[in-house]
Amino acid sequence: MGKHSAPKRKSRSPFALVALVPIGLVAAAATAEAGHQLTESPTSQVADSPPAATEASPAPAAAPVTAQPVVSTPEPPAPAPSQAPEAVPASVTTGAIPKINWEAYHAAGSKLAQELPGCGISWQLIAGIGRVESTHANNGKADATGKLEIPILGPILDGSLAGNNVIHDTDGGALDGDPVFDRAVGPMQFLPETWKHYAEDGNGDGVADPQNLFDAALTTGRYLCDGNLDLRDPAQQVTAVLRYNNSMDYVSNVRGWAQGY
């Protein structure tokens, strides 16, 4: 269980129409060759044409055939291949991390990589926190939106548990149900005061809920990145995790799980 606290800072149907064609025109049309014979039949008469000469006159020259350009329709370009989604890691396929939890950790890491590229946080480090704090929300006990089936609450911080500080209520019991003392809340075990300071809506439903995997994972990432830390640097990564829980054993545990993932 984490003991982190907030830093003190900032129709119609168609009918077929049959045309009545004069018999003479049908006969004339039948003698025409499809596509390239354009000369008229020598026996056909055209309306309003001058009478034939008494002497035999040569047949009129055939009208030249104009070749029609062949217009080819270009084939549409092949669609650009879409970027393949990242493969599900072995830690998920083997069941070490429930799929819904991995989706939350991965979404948080991807979002922070865009918004805080200088932090260099990995989804694996967030997953390490989730493993140590709640065994991935009791092995993925959440629905498709990330909402926990049963809320997770830490022990009452009244000093009765060895190793935990006494922390008096900071939220009127709104998040932890205790108006006297605080309790860590959710799968990433945030103290109410810390949650209020860093809370993020990770699944886009308009609510930042510590009992939601996506919200808790993104909030964890922001908390670890606070102070312009570069978590690609091992020393700064240790500093960030110590902020979550001031124990080197805790740091070693979290980083060990992260490296395994």
SVG drawing of the C-alpha trace seen along z (x, -y; Angstrom):
<svg xmlns="http://www.w3.org/2000/svg" viewBox="-45 -27 66 45">
<polyline fill="none" stroke="black" stroke-width="0.4" points="0.0,0.0 1.3,-3.4 1.9,-6.1 2.4,-8.9 1.0,-12.3 0.6,-15.4 3.6,-17.7 3.0,-21.1 3.1,-22.9 0.9,-24.1 -41.0,-5.8 -42.0,-4.8 -41.5,-1.4 -40.1,-1.9 -42.0,-0.5 -40.3,0.8 -41.2,-1.4 -41.3,0.4 -40.5,-2.0 -42.3,-1.5 -39.7,-1.7 -40.6,-1.9 -39.8,1.4 -37.5,-0.3 -35.3,-1.8 -35.1,1.6 -33.9,3.2 -31.3,0.5 -30.1,0.8 -29.7,4.5 -27.3,4.1 -25.0,1.8 -21.9,3.4 -21.5,2.8 -18.6,0.5 -16.9,-0.3 -19.3,0.0 -20.7,-3.5 -21.6,-3.6 -25.3,-3.7 -27.1,-1.0 -27.2,-2.0 -30.9,-1.1 -32.0,-3.2 -33.6,-6.6 -33.3,-9.5 -36.3,-11.8 -36.1,-15.1 -33.1,-14.0 -32.8,-15.1 -34.1,-12.7 -31.6,-10.2 -29.9,-11.2 -31.0,-9.6 -27.5,-8.4 -25.8,-6.1 -23.7,-8.1 -21.0,-6.8 -21.9,-5.9 -21.1,-8.6 -17.8,-8.1 -18.1,-6.5 -17.8,-9.0 -14.4,-8.7 -14.5,-6.8 -13.1,-8.8 -11.3,-6.6 -12.6,-7.2 -10.0,-7.6 -9.9,-4.9 -10.3,-6.3 -9.0,-4.1 -10.1,-4.6 -7.1,-4.5 -7.3,-2.1 -7.6,-3.8 -4.4,-3.8 -4.1,-1.1 -4.9,-2.3 -1.9,-3.0 -1.4,-0.2 -2.6,-1.2 -0.2,-1.1 -0.4,2.2 -1.5,2.0 1.0,2.9 1.0,6.6 -0.2,7.7 2.9,8.5 3.6,11.9 2.9,10.7 -0.7,10.4 -1.0,13.5 0.5,15.5 -1.9,13.9 0.7,12.1 -1.3,8.9 -5.1,9.0 -5.9,7.5 -8.1,4.7 -5.3,3.6 -2.7,3.7 -5.1,1.6 -5.2,-1.0 -1.5,-1.1 -0.7,-1.2 -3.2,-4.0 -1.7,-6.0 1.8,-5.5 0.8,-6.4 -1.0,-9.6 1.9,-10.7 4.4,-10.0 2.5,-12.6 1.8,-15.1 4.9,-14.8 7.6,-13.4 10.4,-14.6 9.2,-12.3 9.9,-9.1 7.6,-7.0 6.8,-3.5 3.6,-1.6 5.6,1.1 6.6,-1.2 2.9,-2.1 2.1,1.6 4.8,2.2 3.0,-0.2 -0.3,1.5 1.1,4.9 2.6,3.9 -0.4,1.7 -3.3,4.0 -2.1,7.0 -3.6,5.4 -6.9,4.6 -7.3,8.1 -6.4,9.6 -8.5,7.5 -11.8,7.3 -13.2,4.5 -15.6,4.0 -14.7,2.9 -14.7,-0.8 -12.2,-0.1 -14.6,-0.6 -13.8,1.8 -16.3,4.4 -15.5,3.8 -13.9,0.6 -10.4,1.0 -9.7,-0.8 -6.5,-0.7 -6.4,-0.5 -7.5,-3.4 -4.5,-5.6 -5.1,-6.1 -1.7,-4.9 -2.9,-1.5 -1.1,0.3 2.7,0.5 4.6,-1.4 1.8,-3.7 1.5,-7.4 -1.5,-9.0 -3.3,-11.0 -6.4,-12.8 -9.3,-13.3 -8.7,-15.6 -11.8,-15.0 -14.7,-14.7 -14.9,-11.0 -15.9,-11.7 -13.4,-9.3 -12.6,-6.9 -15.9,-6.9 -14.1,-8.0 -14.6,-11.5 -12.1,-11.1 -9.0,-9.5 -7.8,-9.1 -7.5,-5.8 -5.7,-5.1 -8.2,-4.6 -8.4,-2.6 -6.1,-0.1 -3.2,-2.5 -3.8,-3.4 -3.9,-7.2 -4.4,-9.2 -7.5,-11.5 -5.4,-14.7 -2.9,-13.4 -5.7,-12.3 -7.4,-15.7 -4.2,-17.3 -3.3,-15.0 -6.6,-13.4 -7.0,-12.6 -9.9,-11.3 -8.2,-8.4 -11.2,-6.8 -12.9,-10.0 -16.2,-9.7 -15.8,-13.2 -15.1,-11.9 -11.8,-11.3 -12.5,-8.3 -9.7,-6.7 -11.7,-3.4 -11.3,-3.3 -8.3,-1.6 -7.9,-4.1 -8.2,-7.1 -5.9,-5.7 -3.2,-4.6 -3.1,-8.0 -3.0,-9.8 -0.2,-7.6 1.8,-8.5 1.3,-12.2 2.3,-11.9 5.5,-10.1 6.4,-12.6 5.8,-15.6 8.8,-17.9 10.0,-17.5 11.7,-14.2 13.1,-12.1 12.3,-8.5 14.6,-7.1 17.4,-8.0 17.6,-5.3 18.4,-7.8 15.4,-10.0 13.2,-7.0 14.1,-6.0 13.3,-9.5 9.9,-9.3 9.0,-5.9 10.2,-7.0 7.8,-9.8 5.1,-7.2 6.4,-5.3 9.5,-6.4 11.1,-2.9 13.9,-1.5 12.4,2.0 9.3,0.6 11.3,-0.9 13.1,2.4 9.8,4.3 8.1,1.9 11.1,1.8 11.5,5.5 8.0,6.1 8.3,3.4 11.4,5.0 9.7,8.4 6.8,6.9"/>
</svg>
